[in-house]
């Protein structure tokens, strides 16, 4: 049995070299907000993220190829056993050359896009219709890429800046695929009574071909709202980290380390929202598929 070589620890995921051009991507229970990792883990969060990603990677294979080899622990290299219980929270994937641009698609005016609109009437530098309200549906989904920062905050890119960063051909391919994936997500989620407000996608190059990588349409990378609670002009309740962000903003925290402690009730509230998102999107019982550690 060969030990896996640790390559990288991110805010949520740990990455290991699995040999033969493959990586083992392990999702932890860490949670971050405002680019700061909280001290308290969220039980089962890693399994929710991995389960939802695996579900969406399979559903979108007809749109674009992805980096997934397997999420079955039986297919993992022997050294994976040394990492502890990775069942349900790890994926074996093909190594790619990541595209250094975050590919964000928005269907609603919310978050940083809303703040920019209030200040300038624009989103990523593009002029938007006058008189819109917070959380209003946009006339059409828009592609709003950002930098992929190694540290600190990602920064929005105008179309011209994005073209300069990755080149016209790749930019237009990413824009087209990202919007198509978003539309597919919107259509499916709507049938489950959920609105997909926006999402962040990541792409990589494998043997010269563009493929989807990292996570896909999870509550960490997307805003999901219950359709029956949506009202334009108001902040909708959500299945994503918005609940955590809103709590943190009641504490007076300045968004720099160290973060405040999370009460048990907040930890439980975050977990329940993630699990509900998994169950409503996949139409599976989380406890039956993974068991419940919480």
Secondary structure as UniProt FT lines:
FT   STRAND          5..9
FT   STRAND          13..19
FT   TURN            20..21
FT   STRAND          22..27
FT   STRAND          32..33
FT   TURN            34..35
FT   STRAND          36..37
FT   TURN            43..44
FT   HELIX           45..59
FT   TURN            60..63
FT   STRAND          68..70
FT   HELIX           73..75
FT   HELIX           78..83
FT   TURN            87..89
FT   STRAND          90..94
FT   STRAND          97..98
FT   STRAND          101..108
FT   HELIX           112..120
FT   STRAND          122..123
FT   TURN            124..125
FT   STRAND          126..127
FT   TURN            130..131
FT   TURN            134..135
FT   STRAND          137..143
FT   STRAND          146..147
FT   HELIX           159..166
FT   HELIX           168..191
FT   TURN            192..193
FT   STRAND          194..206
FT   TURN            207..208
FT   STRAND          209..213
FT   TURN            219..221
FT   STRAND          222..226
FT   HELIX           227..229
FT   TURN            232..233
FT   HELIX           242..248
FT   TURN            249..252
FT   HELIX           264..282
FT   HELIX           286..290
//
